[in-house]
Amino acid sequence: MNLFSTIWLNILEVVLITIAGFILAFWYVRSRVVEKKQLGTSFIRYFQGLFPVGVMFFGIYVILTFNHSIGALIMVLSTFIYIVSSITSSVDKYDSVHRATILSLGYTRQEYAIRYLFKNSLNSWIMAALNFFITQSVALIFIQNITNFKIVSFEMDVLYTSLILMTCGFVISLAKRFDILETKTKE
């Protein structure tokens, strides 16, 4: 296969991965909103920042060394985590301000989630999906092309990089959660 067909297949694969992760994220956020639970209180708050990027690199490592399908599923999981962690603040902010008003007009929680919440946070959803799509495309294409040069320890380097990124992302998320690391918010 030549370079362009390899790039085309990788981009097509990442498009499918991004769509699957987007659908999972949409389903998860919709179910949290309908159940009257804020996204900021979910388990995802511990997996922000560098963590989804580390999971993505781990998925690429699995694609290179073990099983392509399992690696793709791991990359879908990383897309899900990234999209949910990216849109959490905008969805929670809109939800806390407008939920009572819109529900008092007689709409159900499902109608509110679909008609208002997702419609008004659509830019955040699109930006999160595009950001991670570009990141995954570049990483997958670059790493698969580098492995063609038969560098001996490259797969292990990808594994170590993924473990370091996941660990750092988890530690930073814990530090933010317990106010060890101060974050400034715009008000």
SVG drawing of the C-alpha trace seen along z (x, -y; Angstrom):
<svg xmlns="http://www.w3.org/2000/svg" viewBox="-47 -37 63 46">
<polyline fill="none" stroke="black" stroke-width="0.4" points="0.0,0.0 1.2,-3.4 1.3,-6.3 -1.9,-8.0 -4.0,-4.9 -2.6,-4.3 -3.4,-7.8 -6.9,-7.6 -7.7,-4.3 -6.4,-5.7 -8.5,-8.9 -11.6,-6.8 -10.9,-4.6 -10.6,-7.6 -13.8,-9.1 -15.6,-5.9 -13.9,-5.9 -14.9,-9.6 -18.5,-9.0 -18.8,-6.0 -17.3,-8.0 -19.6,-10.9 -22.6,-8.7 -21.6,-7.2 -20.9,-10.7 -24.3,-11.9 -26.1,-9.0 -24.2,-9.3 -24.8,-13.1 -28.5,-12.7 -29.0,-10.0 -27.3,-12.1 -29.4,-15.2 -32.7,-13.2 -31.8,-11.7 -31.2,-15.2 -27.5,-14.5 -24.8,-17.0 -21.9,-15.9 -19.4,-17.4 -20.3,-14.8 -19.7,-11.7 -16.7,-9.4 -15.4,-11.3 -14.2,-14.1 -11.2,-11.9 -10.2,-11.3 -9.7,-14.7 -6.8,-16.5 -4.0,-14.2 -5.8,-11.0 -7.8,-10.5 -4.7,-11.3 -2.9,-8.6 -5.7,-6.1 -5.5,-7.1 -1.8,-6.2 -2.5,-3.0 -5.1,-2.2 -2.5,-2.9 -0.1,-0.6 -2.7,2.2 -3.4,1.6 0.4,1.9 1.1,4.9 -1.9,7.0 -5.3,6.7 -6.6,3.9 -10.2,4.2 -9.5,4.0 -7.2,1.0 -10.0,-0.7 -12.4,-0.1 -9.9,-1.6 -9.7,-4.6 -13.5,-4.9 -13.3,-4.9 -10.7,-7.7 -12.9,-9.7 -15.9,-9.3 -13.8,-10.4 -12.4,-13.4 -15.7,-14.6 -17.5,-14.3 -14.8,-16.0 -14.6,-18.8 -18.3,-19.6 -19.0,-19.1 -18.5,-22.7 -20.7,-24.2 -23.5,-21.7 -23.6,-22.0 -23.5,-25.8 -26.4,-26.0 -28.3,-23.3 -28.0,-25.0 -29.2,-28.3 -32.1,-27.2 -33.4,-23.9 -36.0,-25.2 -37.4,-27.8 -37.8,-25.5 -39.2,-22.6 -41.7,-25.0 -43.0,-25.7 -44.3,-22.1 -41.5,-20.4 -40.3,-16.9 -36.7,-16.4 -36.0,-14.5 -37.5,-17.3 -35.4,-19.8 -32.2,-17.8 -32.7,-17.4 -34.4,-20.7 -32.6,-23.1 -29.5,-21.8 -27.9,-20.0 -28.9,-22.7 -27.3,-25.4 -24.1,-23.5 -23.7,-22.2 -20.6,-24.3 -18.8,-22.7 -19.8,-19.2 -18.4,-19.9 -15.2,-21.5 -14.5,-18.6 -15.1,-16.0 -13.0,-17.8 -10.1,-18.5 -9.9,-14.8 -10.4,-13.7 -7.4,-15.7 -5.3,-14.6 -6.1,-10.9 -5.6,-11.2 -2.2,-12.8 -1.1,-10.4 -2.2,-7.3 -0.8,-8.3 2.5,-9.4 3.0,-6.4 2.0,-3.9 4.4,-5.5 7.2,-5.6 6.8,-1.9 7.5,-1.2 11.1,-2.2 11.5,0.8 12.7,-1.1 13.3,1.6 11.8,0.1 9.2,-2.2 6.1,-0.2 7.4,-0.1 8.0,-3.8 4.4,-4.3 3.3,-2.1 5.4,-4.0 4.2,-7.4 0.6,-6.2 1.1,-5.1 2.8,-8.3 0.1,-10.4 -2.7,-8.4 -1.0,-8.6 -0.3,-12.4 -3.9,-13.1 -5.4,-11.1 -3.1,-12.8 -3.8,-16.3 -7.6,-15.6 -7.4,-14.4 -5.4,-17.5 -8.0,-19.7 -10.8,-17.8 -9.4,-18.2 -8.3,-21.8 -4.6,-21.0 -4.1,-22.5 -5.9,-25.9 -7.9,-26.5 -9.2,-30.0 -12.6,-30.2 -14.0,-33.1 -17.0,-34.7"/>
</svg>
